[in-house]
Amino acid sequence: MQDQLASVSGLVIRPATPADRALLERLWLLFRHDMSEFDHRLPNSDGTFRSEWLVSAIEDADWTAYLAFLDDHPTGFAFVRARDQPTRVLNSFFITRGARRTGIGIHFAKHVLAAHPGPWEIAFQEANANGARFWRRLAQDLAPGLWREEQRPASRPDLPPNVWIVIP
């Protein structure tokens, strides 16, 4: 495993490879299950969830997927969209429940953003209170007093607007 150690003991962060597809698919199901609390999307008839972002993260040249491991246990993923554009988008970010509130998520997010220097945008739903606190803390850590929030329409009219963190 080609890896890079972050500043949490035992934390390994690396770009995903095509060989990681099955692992990403399993983590994606956990992520979408967690997010269904906020977007009220039910699984497809086969038990999967919509997966176009997962497919893009694996197959699209302008996306990059990252994986985080703690002592060889998969603990999360991050999908970077618009990797080669002036402003990158952290499209999806997930930390397994057993690894939350340990500092792994903040180190993982900082690592991913540092791997692609420049402006960033990160969206979340305000109803996801833990996620909202997490993203605001990250923005303040990375760009104290320089970041801002914007409300933008969600992809579905039945959902409240997304909150976007914009980090210059």
Backbone as a printed PyTorch tensor [residue, N CA C, xyz], in Angstrom:
tensor([[[  0.8500,  -1.1720,   0.0000],
         [  0.0000,   0.0000,   0.0000],
         [  0.8940,   1.2330,   0.0000]],

        [[  0.7970,   2.0490,  -1.0460],
         [  1.5040,   3.3280,  -1.0440],
         [  0.7130,   4.2520,  -0.1460]],

        [[  1.3790,   4.7550,   0.8970],
         [  0.6010,   5.5310,   1.8320],
         [  1.3310,   6.7800,   2.2730]],

        [[  0.5570,   7.6570,   2.8530],
         [  1.0750,   8.8710,   3.4580],
         [  0.4970,   8.9290,   4.8550]],

        [[  1.3640,   9.0720,   5.8410],
         [  0.8780,   9.1650,   7.2060],
         [  0.4580,  10.5830,   7.5020]],

        [[ -0.6930,  10.7370,   8.0730],
         [ -1.1630,  12.0400,   8.5260],
         [ -0.7580,  12.1970,   9.9920]],

        [[ -1.2470,  13.2100,  10.6530],
         [ -0.7830,  13.5060,  12.0020],
         [ -1.5670,  12.8110,  13.1050]],

        [[ -2.3340,  11.7950,  12.7900],
         [ -2.9890,  10.9640,  13.7840],
         [ -2.3030,   9.5990,  13.7100]],

        [[ -1.8680,   9.0940,  14.8430],
         [ -1.1370,   7.8360,  14.8670],
         [ -1.9440,   6.7240,  14.2010]],

        [[ -1.3310,   6.0540,  13.2500],
         [ -1.9710,   4.9510,  12.5580],
         [ -2.8560,   5.3520,  11.4020]],

        [[ -3.0280,   6.6510,  11.1650],
         [ -3.8880,   7.1170,  10.0730],
         [ -3.1060,   7.1260,   8.7680]],

        [[ -3.6480,   6.4560,   7.7730],
         [ -3.0580,   6.4140,   6.4400],
         [ -4.0890,   6.9700,   5.4670]],

        [[ -3.6420,   7.9080,   4.6480],
         [ -4.5030,   8.5270,   3.6380],
         [ -3.8280,   8.3260,   2.2940]],

        [[ -4.5990,   7.8500,   1.3270],
         [ -4.0230,   7.6500,  -0.0020],
         [ -5.0950,   7.7990,  -1.0740]],

        [[ -4.6590,   8.1310,  -2.2880],
         [ -5.6210,   8.1410,  -3.3980],
         [ -6.1510,   6.7240,  -3.6310]],

        [[ -7.3990,   6.6370,  -3.9750],
         [ -7.9850,   5.3400,  -4.3090],
         [ -7.4930,   4.9140,  -5.6840]],

        [[ -7.4220,   3.6260,  -5.8870],
         [ -7.0340,   3.0610,  -7.1790],
         [ -8.2100,   2.2470,  -7.7230]],

        [[ -8.1480,   1.8290,  -8.9820],
         [ -9.2240,   0.9770,  -9.5050],
         [ -9.4340,  -0.2920,  -8.6700]],

        [[ -8.3940,  -0.7900,  -8.0440],
         [ -8.5200,  -1.9880,  -7.2080],
         [ -9.3630,  -1.7280,  -5.9580]],

        [[ -9.5840,  -0.4690,  -5.6250],
         [-10.3670,  -0.0990,  -4.4360],
         [-11.8580,   0.0380,  -4.7210]],

        [[-12.2830,  -0.2590,  -5.9140],
         [-13.6830,  -0.0250,  -6.2880],
         [-14.6650,  -0.7060,  -5.3380]],

        [[-14.4600,  -1.9870,  -5.0390],
         [-15.3970,  -2.7060,  -4.1700],
         [-15.4260,  -2.0760,  -2.7750]],

        [[-14.2830,  -1.6840,  -2.2560],
         [-14.2370,  -1.0310,  -0.9510],
         [-14.9970,   0.2930,  -0.9900]],

        [[-14.7720,   1.0980,  -2.0250],
         [-15.4910,   2.3620,  -2.1560],
         [-16.9950,   2.1370,  -2.2650]],

        [[-17.3960,   1.1120,  -2.9940],
         [-18.8270,   0.8160,  -3.1150],
         [-19.4450,   0.4750,  -1.7640]],

        [[-18.7270,  -0.2840,  -0.9400],
         [-19.2630,  -0.6360,   0.3750],
         [-19.3200,   0.5920,   1.2870]],

        [[-18.2700,   1.4050,   1.2710],
         [-18.2770,   2.6330,   2.0760],
         [-19.3570,   3.5940,   1.5850]],

        [[-19.5730,   3.6380,   0.2730],
         [-20.6140,   4.4920,  -0.3080],
         [-21.9900,   4.1410,   0.2570]],

        [[-22.2800,   2.8430,   0.3890],
         [-23.5680,   2.4350,   0.9500],
         [-23.7360,   2.9570,   2.3780]],

        [[-22.6760,   2.9000,   3.1710],
         [-22.7370,   3.4290,   4.5370],
         [-22.9750,   4.9370,   4.5180]],

        [[-22.2670,   5.6370,   3.6470],
         [-22.4080,   7.0920,   3.5090],
         [-23.8350,   7.4590,   3.1070]],

        [[-24.3240,   6.8240,   2.0540],
         [-25.6710,   7.1690,   1.5680],
         [-26.7260,   6.8180,   2.6170]],

        [[-26.5250,   5.7470,   3.3450],
         [-27.4540,   5.4120,   4.4260],
         [-27.4590,   6.5430,   5.4540]],

        [[-26.2850,   7.0100,   5.8600],
         [-26.2220,   8.1280,   6.8140],
         [-26.9180,   9.3700,   6.2470]],

        [[-26.6650,   9.6950,   4.9910],
         [-27.2210,  10.9160,   4.3980],
         [-28.7210,  10.8140,   4.1520]],

        [[-29.2540,   9.5790,   4.0880],
         [-30.6920,   9.4360,   3.8450],
         [-31.5160,  10.0430,   4.9810]],

        [[-30.9070,  10.2080,   6.1270],
         [-31.5880,  10.8840,   7.2360],
         [-31.9210,  12.3290,   6.8760]],

        [[-31.0990,  12.9390,   6.0140],
         [-31.2620,  14.3560,   5.6810],
         [-31.9070,  14.5820,   4.3180]],

        [[-31.6680,  13.6660,   3.3550],
         [-32.2720,  13.8750,   2.0370],
         [-33.4660,  12.9550,   1.7850]],

        [[-33.7630,  12.0740,   2.7220],
         [-34.9340,  11.2030,   2.6820],
         [-34.9880,  10.3300,   1.4360]],

        [[-33.8170,   9.9850,   0.8990],
         [-33.7730,   9.0650,  -0.2410],
         [-33.7600,   7.6380,   0.2790]],

        [[-34.6200,   6.8260,  -0.2730],
         [-34.6760,   5.4200,   0.0890],
         [-33.7690,   4.6290,  -0.8490]],

        [[-33.3510,   3.4560,  -0.4100],
         [-32.5210,   2.6350,  -1.3040],
         [-33.2970,   2.2230,  -2.5510]],

        [[-32.5440,   1.9070,  -3.5880],
         [-33.1240,   1.3250,  -4.7930],
         [-33.6630,  -0.0620,  -4.4480]],

        [[-34.3960,  -0.6700,  -5.3590],
         [-35.0090,  -1.9750,  -5.0890],
         [-33.9730,  -3.0620,  -4.8010]],

        [[-32.7330,  -2.8800,  -5.2610],
         [-31.6850,  -3.8770,  -4.9970],
         [-30.8760,  -3.5710,  -3.7380]],

        [[-31.2950,  -2.5490,  -2.9770],
         [-30.6120,  -2.2070,  -1.7370],
         [-29.4850,  -1.2170,  -1.8810]],

        [[-29.1820,  -0.8080,  -3.1040],
         [-28.1540,   0.1970,  -3.3320],
         [-28.7860,   1.5820,  -3.3030]],

        [[-27.9490,   2.5870,  -3.3520],
         [-28.3940,   3.9680,  -3.4480],
         [-27.8690,   4.5500,  -4.7580]],

        [[-28.3900,   5.6990,  -5.1380],
         [-27.8710,   6.3680,  -6.3350],
         [-26.3590,   6.4560,  -6.2140]],

        [[-25.6700,   6.2850,  -7.3300],
         [-24.2180,   6.1640,  -7.2310],
         [-23.4550,   6.8990,  -8.3240]],

        [[-24.0980,   7.8730,  -8.9730],
         [-23.3780,   8.5470, -10.0670],
         [-22.1230,   9.2690,  -9.5810]],

        [[-22.1510,   9.8080,  -8.3570],
         [-20.9420,  10.4670,  -7.8530],
         [-19.8450,   9.4540,  -7.5770]],

        [[-20.2120,   8.3010,  -7.0690],
         [-19.2440,   7.2330,  -6.8450],
         [-18.5970,   6.8240,  -8.1610]],

        [[-19.3970,   6.6190,  -9.1840],
         [-18.8700,   6.2270, -10.4890],
         [-17.9470,   7.3130, -11.0270]],

        [[-18.3550,   8.5710, -10.9120],
         [-17.5040,   9.6700, -11.3770],
         [-16.1820,   9.7060, -10.6130]],

        [[-16.2450,   9.5150,  -9.3060],
         [-15.0240,   9.5670,  -8.4910],
         [-14.0420,   8.4770,  -8.8950]],

        [[-14.5480,   7.3660,  -9.3570],
         [-13.7040,   6.2450,  -9.7540],
         [-13.2410,   6.3840, -11.2080]],

        [[-14.1160,   6.9000, -12.0860],
         [-13.8490,   6.8310, -13.5240],
         [-13.5320,   8.1540, -14.2000]],

        [[-13.9610,   9.2820, -13.6560],
         [-13.8130,  10.5790, -14.3150],
         [-12.4270,  11.1520, -14.0440]],

        [[-11.7610,  11.6110, -15.0990],
         [-10.3930,  12.1360, -14.9810],
         [-10.3220,  13.4220, -14.1670]],

        [[-11.4290,  14.1600, -14.0380],
         [-11.4140,  15.4190, -13.2870],
         [-11.8520,  15.2220, -11.8310]],

        [[-11.9460,  13.9830, -11.4010],
         [-12.2810,  13.6510, -10.0200],
         [-11.1280,  12.8550,  -9.4210]],

        [[-11.0010,  12.9040,  -8.1180],
         [-10.0550,  12.0580,  -7.3950],
         [-10.7480,  11.5500,  -6.1390]],

        [[-10.5900,  10.2750,  -5.8810],
         [-11.1060,   9.6750,  -4.6500],
         [ -9.9350,   9.3870,  -3.7250]],

        [[-10.1420,   9.6340,  -2.4450],
         [ -9.1510,   9.3320,  -1.4160],
         [ -9.7720,   8.3760,  -0.4150]],

        [[ -8.9240,   7.5570,   0.1710],
         [ -9.3430,   6.6610,   1.2360],
         [ -8.5350,   6.9510,   2.4900]],

        [[ -9.1670,   6.7780,   3.6370],
         [ -8.4940,   6.8990,   4.9220],
         [ -8.5960,   5.5500,   5.6290]],

        [[ -7.4950,   5.1610,   6.2510],
         [ -7.4240,   3.9090,   7.0000],
         [ -6.8420,   4.2080,   8.3680]],

        [[ -7.2990,   3.5060,   9.3530],
         [ -6.6990,   3.5550,  10.6800],
         [ -6.2360,   2.1380,  10.9940]],

        [[ -4.9260,   1.9770,  11.0600],
         [ -4.3570,   0.6470,  11.3110],
         [ -4.9610,  -0.3900,  10.3700]],

        [[ -4.9850,  -0.1030,   9.0920],
         [ -5.4780,  -0.9810,   8.0230],
         [ -6.9930,  -1.1760,   8.0030]],

        [[ -7.7310,  -0.4740,   8.8560],
         [ -9.1880,  -0.5250,   8.8220],
         [ -9.6940,   0.6730,   8.0190]],

        [[-10.5020,   0.4490,   6.9880],
         [-11.0210,   1.5880,   6.2360],
         [-11.9010,   2.4480,   7.1350]],

        [[-11.6270,   3.7620,   7.1370],
         [-12.3800,   4.6600,   8.0140],
         [-13.0890,   5.7630,   7.2550]],

        [[-12.8480,   5.9040,   5.9610],
         [-13.5720,   6.9400,   5.2400],
         [-13.0800,   7.1570,   3.8330]],

        [[-13.7940,   8.0400,   3.1430],
         [-13.4090,   8.4410,   1.7890],
         [-13.7070,   9.9140,   1.5960]],

        [[-13.0740,  10.4640,   0.5820],
         [-13.3330,  11.8380,   0.1460],
         [-13.2990,  11.8420,  -1.3740]],

        [[-14.2490,  12.5320,  -1.9930],
         [-14.2990,  12.6740,  -3.4440],
         [-14.0710,  14.1370,  -3.7940]],

        [[-13.0620,  14.3740,  -4.5930],
         [-12.7430,  15.7190,  -5.0700],
         [-13.2390,  15.8280,  -6.5060]],

        [[-14.0680,  16.8320,  -6.7340],
         [-14.5900,  17.1150,  -8.0830],
         [-13.9650,  18.4100,  -8.5650]],

        [[-13.8770,  18.5730,  -9.8770],
         [-13.2930,  19.7800, -10.4880],
         [-11.8360,  19.9330, -10.0620]],

        [[-11.1570,  18.7980,  -9.9760],
         [ -9.7720,  18.7640,  -9.5090],
         [ -8.8570,  19.7000, -10.2800]],

        [[ -9.0790,  19.8070, -11.5830],
         [ -8.2150,  20.6300, -12.4230],
         [ -8.8200,  21.9890, -12.7630]],

        [[ -9.8670,  22.3710, -12.0430],
         [-10.5180,  23.6630, -12.2590],
         [ -9.9680,  24.6920, -11.2740]],

        [[-10.2420,  25.9690, -11.4910],
         [ -9.7450,  26.9870, -10.5560],
         [-10.2630,  26.7990,  -9.1230]],

        [[-11.5020,  26.3090,  -8.9650],
         [-12.0740,  26.0540,  -7.6470],
         [-12.4500,  24.5870,  -7.5660]],

        [[-11.8890,  23.9030,  -6.5820],
         [-12.1870,  22.4970,  -6.3950],
         [-13.4260,  22.3490,  -5.5100]],

        [[-14.0830,  21.1940,  -5.6240],
         [-15.2810,  20.9140,  -4.8270],
         [-15.0490,  19.6050,  -4.0730]],

        [[-15.2210,  19.6710,  -2.7640],
         [-15.2170,  18.4410,  -1.9840],
         [-16.6240,  17.8810,  -2.0950]],

        [[-16.7840,  16.9530,  -3.0310],
         [-18.1080,  16.4800,  -3.4240],
         [-18.7550,  15.5910,  -2.3810]],

        [[-17.9990,  14.6710,  -1.8350],
         [-18.5230,  13.7430,  -0.8270],
         [-17.4100,  13.4620,   0.1560]],

        [[-17.7900,  13.3450,   1.4290],
         [-16.8130,  13.0950,   2.4810],
         [-17.4840,  12.2310,   3.5270]],

        [[-16.8020,  11.1670,   3.9320],
         [-17.4130,  10.2150,   4.8570],
         [-16.3760,   9.6660,   5.8100]],

        [[-16.7520,   9.6200,   7.0720],
         [-15.9760,   8.9610,   8.1150],
         [-16.9070,   7.9460,   8.7820]],

        [[-16.4470,   6.7150,   8.9380],
         [-17.2790,   5.6990,   9.5670],
         [-17.6140,   6.1110,  10.9960]],

        [[-18.7600,   5.6830,  11.4550],
         [-19.2300,   6.0980,  12.7850],
         [-18.2330,   5.7520,  13.8840]],

        [[-17.5710,   4.6120,  13.7840],
         [-16.6210,   4.2110,  14.8160],
         [-15.3770,   5.0810,  14.8790]],

        [[-15.1320,   5.8700,  13.8370],
         [-13.9500,   6.7370,  13.7990],
         [-14.2990,   8.2100,  14.0080]],

        [[-15.5710,   8.5250,  14.1380],
         [-15.9770,   9.9250,  14.3090],
         [-15.5970,  10.4410,  15.6890]],

        [[-15.3860,  11.7340,  15.7500],
         [-15.0430,  12.4500,  16.9910],
         [-13.7260,  11.9770,  17.6010]],

        [[-12.8150,  11.5320,  16.7200],
         [-11.4870,  11.1080,  17.1590],
         [-10.3860,  12.0210,  16.6200]],

        [[-10.7520,  12.9610,  15.7500],
         [ -9.7670,  13.8130,  15.0980],
         [ -9.3750,  13.3240,  13.7150]],

        [[ -9.7810,  12.1110,  13.3760],
         [ -9.4220,  11.5580,  12.0670],
         [-10.0440,  12.3740,  10.9400]],

        [[-11.3160,  12.7280,  11.0730],
         [-12.0000,  13.4460,  10.0020],
         [-11.3500,  14.7650,   9.6720]],

        [[-10.9960,  15.5520,  10.6860],
         [-10.4110,  16.8710,  10.4330],
         [ -9.0400,  16.7260,   9.7860]],

        [[ -8.2550,  15.7450,  10.2340],
         [ -6.9420,  15.5100,   9.6130],
         [ -7.0960,  15.0360,   8.1740]],

        [[ -8.0610,  14.1610,   7.9550],
         [ -8.3140,  13.6500,   6.6090],
         [ -8.7280,  14.7890,   5.6820]],

        [[ -9.6870,  15.5930,   6.1020],
         [-10.1540,  16.7070,   5.2650],
         [ -9.0200,  17.6910,   4.9740]],

        [[ -8.2410,  18.0480,   5.9760],
         [ -7.1220,  18.9810,   5.7630],
         [ -6.1120,  18.3960,   4.7900]],

        [[ -5.8550,  17.1100,   4.9070],
         [ -4.9100,  16.4520,   4.0040],
         [ -5.4000,  16.5310,   2.5490]],

        [[ -6.6670,  16.2220,   2.3430],
         [ -7.2300,  16.2320,   0.9840],
         [ -7.1940,  17.6430,   0.4060]],

        [[ -7.5920,  18.6420,   1.1760],
         [ -7.5790,  20.0110,   0.6690],
         [ -6.1530,  20.4830,   0.3940]],

        [[ -5.2040,  20.1070,   1.2320],
         [ -3.8020,  20.5050,   1.0180],
         [ -3.2140,  19.8380,  -0.2130]],

        [[ -3.7300,  18.6690,  -0.5890],
         [ -3.2280,  17.9690,  -1.7720],
         [ -3.5900,  18.6910,  -3.0670]],

        [[ -4.5500,  19.6030,  -3.0020],
         [ -5.0110,  20.3550,  -4.1710],
         [ -5.1170,  21.8240,  -3.7710]],

        [[ -4.0000,  22.5170,  -3.7000],
         [ -4.0150,  23.9130,  -3.2290],
         [ -4.9050,  24.8020,  -4.1010]],

        [[ -5.4870,  25.7790,  -3.4530],
         [ -6.3360,  26.7410,  -4.1520],
         [ -7.6920,  26.8310,  -3.4890]],

        [[ -8.6000,  27.5570,  -4.1230],
         [ -9.9460,  27.7430,  -3.5700],
         [-10.7410,  26.4330,  -3.5530]],

        [[-11.6290,  26.3350,  -2.5420],
         [-12.4600,  25.1560,  -2.3570],
         [-13.8960,  25.5490,  -2.0740]],

        [[-14.8200,  24.6530,  -2.4330],
         [-16.2170,  24.7650,  -2.0530],
         [-16.6720,  23.4290,  -1.4880]],

        [[-17.4360,  23.5100,  -0.3890],
         [-17.9150,  22.3120,   0.2950],
         [-19.3750,  22.5540,   0.6670]],

        [[-20.2540,  21.6570,   0.2560],
         [-21.6850,  21.8130,   0.5390],
         [-22.1220,  20.8710,   1.6460]],

        [[-23.1290,  21.3080,   2.3980],
         [-23.7460,  20.4580,   3.4160],
         [-25.1550,  20.9540,   3.6720]],

        [[-25.9270,  20.1150,   4.3320],
         [-27.2730,  20.4730,   4.7660],
         [-27.1980,  20.9430,   6.2130]],

        [[-27.8130,  22.0570,   6.5070],
         [-27.8250,  22.5920,   7.8730],
         [-28.4500,  21.5980,   8.8500]],

        [[-29.3880,  20.7800,   8.3760],
         [-30.0310,  19.7880,   9.2430],
         [-29.0350,  18.7650,   9.7840]],

        [[-27.9400,  18.5870,   9.0920],
         [-26.8710,  17.7050,   9.5490],
         [-25.9920,  18.5190,  10.5080]],

        [[-26.4610,  18.6810,  11.7390],
         [-25.8120,  19.5760,  12.7020],
         [-24.3520,  19.2120,  12.9590]],

        [[-24.0510,  17.9180,  13.0620],
         [-22.6560,  17.5230,  13.2860],
         [-21.7920,  17.8720,  12.0850]],

        [[-22.3140,  17.6200,  10.9010],
         [-21.5740,  17.9760,   9.6920],
         [-21.3860,  19.4760,   9.5660]],

        [[-22.4120,  20.2470,   9.8880],
         [-22.3140,  21.7070,   9.8140],
         [-21.2220,  22.2230,  10.7470]],

        [[-21.2000,  21.7180,  11.9830],
         [-20.1410,  22.1260,  12.9190],
         [-18.7690,  21.7300,  12.3960]],

        [[-18.6560,  20.5320,  11.8690],
         [-17.3870,  20.0310,  11.3490],
         [-16.8440,  20.9390,  10.2390]],

        [[-17.7000,  21.2530,   9.2450],
         [-17.2340,  22.0330,   8.0940],
         [-16.8980,  23.4670,   8.4910]],

        [[-17.6620,  24.0420,   9.3930],
         [-17.3490,  25.3990,   9.8500],
         [-16.0370,  25.4160,  10.6280]],

        [[-15.8100,  24.4020,  11.4380],
         [-14.5420,  24.3150,  12.1760],
         [-13.3710,  24.1840,  11.1990]],

        [[-13.5260,  23.3140,  10.2070],
         [-12.4670,  23.1310,   9.2140],
         [-12.1610,  24.4450,   8.5050]],

        [[-13.2060,  25.1330,   8.0510],
         [-13.0040,  26.4000,   7.3350],
         [-12.2880,  27.4170,   8.2090]],

        [[-12.6800,  27.5040,   9.4650],
         [-12.0420,  28.4550,  10.3710],
         [-10.5840,  28.0740,  10.6370]],

        [[-10.3100,  26.7910,  10.7540],
         [ -8.9270,  26.3330,  10.9410],
         [ -8.0610,  26.6720,   9.7350]],

        [[ -8.6120,  26.5020,   8.5310],
         [ -7.8310,  26.6860,   7.3020],
         [ -7.7210,  28.1370,   6.8570]],

        [[ -8.7660,  28.9080,   7.0700],
         [ -8.7960,  30.2830,   6.5440],
         [ -9.5090,  31.1950,   7.5360]],

        [[ -8.9190,  31.4090,   8.7170],
         [ -9.6000,  32.2070,   9.7380],
         [-10.0310,  33.5760,   9.2130]],

        [[-11.3250,  33.8310,   9.3080],
         [-11.8640,  35.1220,   8.8920],
         [-11.9530,  35.3410,   7.3940]],

        [[-11.4870,  34.4010,   6.5860],
         [-11.4830,  34.5830,   5.1300],
         [-12.5710,  33.7820,   4.4250]],

        [[-13.0460,  32.7200,   5.0410],
         [-14.0480,  31.8770,   4.4020],
         [-15.4290,  32.5030,   4.5610]],

        [[-16.3530,  32.0210,   3.7480],
         [-17.7250,  32.5270,   3.8380],
         [-18.6940,  31.3850,   3.5420]],

        [[-19.9470,  31.6590,   3.8370],
         [-21.0170,  30.7030,   3.5460],
         [-21.9670,  31.3100,   2.5280]],

        [[-22.5130,  30.4330,   1.6920],
         [-23.5470,  30.8230,   0.7340],
         [-24.6480,  29.7790,   0.7820]],

        [[-25.8860,  30.2220,   0.5940],
         [-26.9810,  29.2750,   0.4240],
         [-27.2580,  29.1460,  -1.0570]],

        [[-27.3740,  27.8960,  -1.5150],
         [-27.6740,  27.6120,  -2.9150],
         [-28.7700,  26.5660,  -2.9470]],

        [[-29.6150,  26.6120,  -3.9610],
         [-30.7100,  25.6360,  -4.0350],
         [-30.1790,  24.2040,  -4.0410]],

        [[-30.9000,  23.3240,  -3.3580],
         [-30.5820,  21.8950,  -3.3990],
         [-31.0040,  21.3470,  -4.7540]],

        [[-30.5400,  20.1640,  -5.0620],
         [-30.8660,  19.5560,  -6.3570],
         [-32.3320,  19.1360,  -6.4460]],

        [[-32.9990,  19.0520,  -5.2870],
         [-34.4180,  18.7010,  -5.2570],
         [-35.1940,  19.8340,  -4.6120]],

        [[-36.3180,  20.2070,  -5.1860],
         [-37.0910,  21.3320,  -4.6360],
         [-37.7000,  21.0500,  -3.2640]],

        [[-37.8080,  19.7830,  -2.8730],
         [-38.3960,  19.4620,  -1.5730],
         [-37.3820,  19.5600,  -0.4290]],

        [[-36.1300,  19.8480,  -0.7580],
         [-35.0920,  19.9800,   0.2700],
         [-34.7700,  21.4490,   0.5160]],

        [[-34.3670,  21.7760,   1.7290],
         [-33.9290,  23.1590,   1.9790],
         [-32.6470,  23.4370,   1.2050]],

        [[-32.2900,  24.6990,   1.0500],
         [-31.0610,  25.0230,   0.3130],
         [-29.8460,  24.3860,   0.9740]],

        [[-28.8460,  24.1190,   0.1720],
         [-27.5650,  23.6620,   0.6950],
         [-26.8070,  24.8640,   1.2240]],

        [[-26.0050,  24.6420,   2.2270],
         [-25.0520,  25.6440,   2.6920],
         [-23.7210,  25.2850,   2.0400]],

        [[-23.0960,  26.2770,   1.4380],
         [-21.7880,  26.0700,   0.8070],
         [-20.7450,  26.8640,   1.5800]],

        [[-19.7100,  26.1920,   1.9920],
         [-18.5310,  26.8440,   2.5650],
         [-17.6170,  27.1720,   1.3860]],

        [[-17.1870,  28.4080,   1.3050],
         [-16.2820,  28.8370,   0.2440],
         [-14.9780,  29.2570,   0.9260]],

        [[-13.9060,  28.5530,   0.5930],
         [-12.5860,  28.8130,   1.1640],
         [-11.7000,  29.3380,   0.0470]],

        [[-11.2260,  30.5980,   0.1890],
         [-10.4130,  31.1760,  -0.8960],
         [ -9.0310,  30.5470,  -1.0100]]])
